[in-house]
Amino acid sequence: MKKQIIIQNKIKQFKKVITVSSDKSLSIRWAILASLAMGKSRAYNLLNSDDVLSTLKCLQKLGVRISLKKKYCEINGVGLNGFKFKRNLKLN
């Protein structure tokens, strides 16, 4: 039996700029949260490490569209229950 999450009240659109130095744990957490959000999220100064790149590859395997540019990373979030995967999918 699947559990369902229902959001009654939506928050207003968030259009603010937050400047944070690059950090592995923050970069990974941003990528995961951005993939669970609806719509586009963009991060500048994302840490370019093996762990962060591995996280982005795993999210792509789950059906999240990710655009990694030289200056920024853009993630098109799929929502809370939006991940798509095939049987026996292995994530590293």
Buried (B, 14 or more C-beta within 10 A) or exposed (E): EEEEEEEEEEEEEEEEEEEEEBBEEBBBEBBBEBBBBEEEBEBEBBBEBEEBBEBBEBBBBBEBEBEBEEEEBBBBBBEEEBBEEEEEEEEE
